Amino acid sequence: MRKIGFDGGHTLYELGPASDVVLFFDCLNTFVANQQPQKNWSLLTDRLYRRYLRQDDLEPAFSLMERVREIFSTLPGSAIEWNERLQANDEITWLDSKLDTLDAIFYRYFDLFSKAKDSAISFFNEFGIYQPVRILISNMPHFILETKRPLSEYEELGLNDSPFWLRQNATYN
């Protein structure tokens, strides 16, 4: 099964199955971005989801992610329609639908995003090189190959293009 993680600086932080990560962003879009369209959520819904965060994006994206966490803390876990048969299988999901709120269900995402951001900052401070925060396939050898993908390929993605981490037949140069 394809596992996905936040990559930043010198560390990959594994989130879980791709379907869980998609669900997180579906919730972000449904319960946050669509409910507060006056705010620009594209750092999360496009840059993080589909591309990567540029160095100048880190702090604003972190602030947005903290706002998402606040909103998720007001939403019950039952806001999502869960397939309870799948919940007992950690090959299918790492999420616990029995937790009270969406921020508790997705706690790992908020925590690991913060760690990836801090890792990217630390790596830059130590080596003077910015290694972007992005979402990658964490399974080997895909992870190694994906870290070699030129950032220009991410920039070429259109708004309707799937992120590389969701593509079944990812190609590498």
HELIX and SHEET records of a PDB file:
HELIX    1   1 ALA A   18  CYS A   27  1                                  10    
HELIX    2   2 LEU A   28  ALA A   33  3                                   6    
HELIX    3   3 SER A   42  SER A   42  1                                   1    
HELIX    4   4 LEU A   43  LEU A   48  3                                   6    
HELIX    5   5 TYR A   49  ARG A   50  1                                   2    
HELIX    6   6 GLN A   55  ASP A   57  5                                   3    
HELIX    7   7 LEU A   58  PHE A   72  1                                  15    
HELIX    8   8 GLY A   77  ALA A   79  5                                   3    
HELIX    9   9 GLU A   84  ALA A   88  5                                   5    
HELIX   10  10 LEU A  102  ILE A  105  1                                   4    
HELIX   11  11 TYR A  107  PHE A  127  1                                  21    
HELIX   12  12 HIS A  142  THR A  147  1                                   6    
HELIX   13  13 LEU A  151  GLU A  155  1                                   5    
HELIX   14  14 PHE A  164  LEU A  166  5                                   3    
SHEET    1   A 3 THR A  11  PRO A  17  0                                        
SHEET    2   A 3 LYS A   3  GLY A   8 -1                                        
SHEET    3   A 3 ARG A 134  ILE A 137 -1                                        
END                                                                             
